[in-house]
Amino acid sequence: MTNEFTDDRDMKIFSGEIDDDNFSDDSEYVKLINEKKGSRNIRRAMQLGGSLVMEIERSMSELNSGVFALPDEQDPMLLHRSMLMVFSMIIGLEQFIPGKALVGTALNVFYDTLKKENPKLYDDMSSTGSFTFYYLAYRRDGDPKQRVAQAFSMLCGDENNDDLIQVGEAIYHRYRHLVRQFVNEVGFEPED
């Protein structure tokens, strides 16, 4: 049985060259990309970014069940649960992928693929403003999971609602951990 991330034959998410024209020539990011261009890790980061978007599609129904479910009167909060799921995945990419260039590559493919596959969710990321609150909460002192969950509860309209905080913690933990599993499966190779 082959691991879908270590078998490079199936990589079809990105087949072109990385366009450096959008970055200044002296950019540290461009220098890092140029050093690693064509490497297996770059291709794996690209595949990982696209694969996570497909995981979002598979996970949408999960957000309405089990520990993520909210009482019927709170069901319209699916948008908030979706935003927290995407934010948690982004934090997972930032935390678990080794190296800035690989993180940037995975995030670029993630955003590009999300925009193409789910333009509404992509647009909602900008229009809701929830990411601003999540990033502020994430960067404050204390337990990030609890702070982000409190921001989720606040965005849902009741900052001190224990049920909402528990749902927020469960979503944050689940999807950040899922990214760690994906990254472990990818098996990024040590860079020389």
Secondary structure, DSSP 8 states (H G I E B T S, - for coil): ---TTT-GGG--S--S---GGGS-TT-HHHHHHHHHTT-HHHHHHHHHHHHHHHHHHHHTGGGGSGGG---GGGGGGHHHHHHHHHHHHHHHHHHHSSSHHHHHHHHHHHHHHHHHH-HHHHHHHHHS-HHHHHHHHHHSSS-HHHHHHHHHHHHTT-TT-HHHHHHHHHHHHHHHHHHHHHHHHHT-----
